Amino acid sequence: MFTNFKELEAYVLAQNTKKRIALANAHDEPALSAVVNAKRKGVVEGTLIGKQDMIIDMLHEMGEDEKDYEIINFDGEELEAAKIAVKLVREGKADIPMKGILQTSSFAKAILNRETGLIPEGGRRLVSQVGIFEYEGRFMMITDAAINIAPDVETQIGIVENALPVAKALGNDCPKVAVLSAVETYNEKMPSTVSAAEIAKRGIPGCIVSGPLALDGAISMESVKHKSIKNPVAGQADILLVPVIEVGNVLYKSITYIAGKTMASSICGASCPVIITSRADTPDSKYYSILLAVLRCLKA
């Protein structure tokens, strides 16, 4: 089981394989530098979609030769840039689409298109985001902080099911899932506790799920002992399932900006791993997101 990003990186580098990334709107220094970093380490090849002159200038500033990359000159609507990246993957000319400087909603729209997107044949039209970070000697996951706004119970179960292959790629075959709320008790006036209790009652194959759990009850054994919580997930959750996107977004960015931790992000439920990071994420975050996507390809 991988416990930190350095272990994950060492494994991916040792596989001596390369995947091609199609970076949409590549005229973005943090995203482009992450692709450059991964290319220098022999992990990926890059197809760069966007404003060619800007991309070449950025590559030169990074000490790179533009001839080492495929550049598709494009200066138009961001949705169209996303569609180009998706089309390259559908045609087998790239393995992983990645978001550069464009809105997440535009990139998601290109992925979710039934005819031209990356929805598996006969699959449900549910994609979701997973973020991973290092916590007390292991990886912890947050889902969903970017795609599903206010998921109902069925969608929340689907979000967990989407996250399980990521956990498995990290070496965790039966992760513990905490369905988050503000408290650990059922309260009909607090919808997140109602849905959490329903999910816990129904269960999800391939994991151990419990809820409702407040954040401290999900990750802190000291808090669990103090509150006398007794269940197999409390204090040792591997996956934090948030009730709404606002909670996920604030938690994700709090871990990044307040706690100062590196977060890698991946989109699940599509026919291939998809890299969608926040435009404000650091180059390290984007680089490790690339490694996570490559790992998922290797473990698929």
ABEGO torsion letter per residue (X at the ends): XBABAAAAAAAAAAAGBBBBBBBBGABBAAAAAAAAAAAAAGABBBBBBEBAAAAAAAAAAAGBBAAABBBBBBBBBAAAAAAAAAAAAAAGABABBBBBBBBAAAAAAAAABAAABABBBGBBBBBBBBBBBBBGGBBBBBOBAAABABBBAAAAAAAAAAAAAAAAAAGBABBBBBBBBABABBBAABAAAAAAAAAAAAEBBGBBBBOBBBAAAAABAAAAAAAGBBBAABGABABBBBABAAAAAAAAAAAAAAAGBBBBBBBBGBABBBBBBBAABBAAAAAAAAAAAAAAAAAX
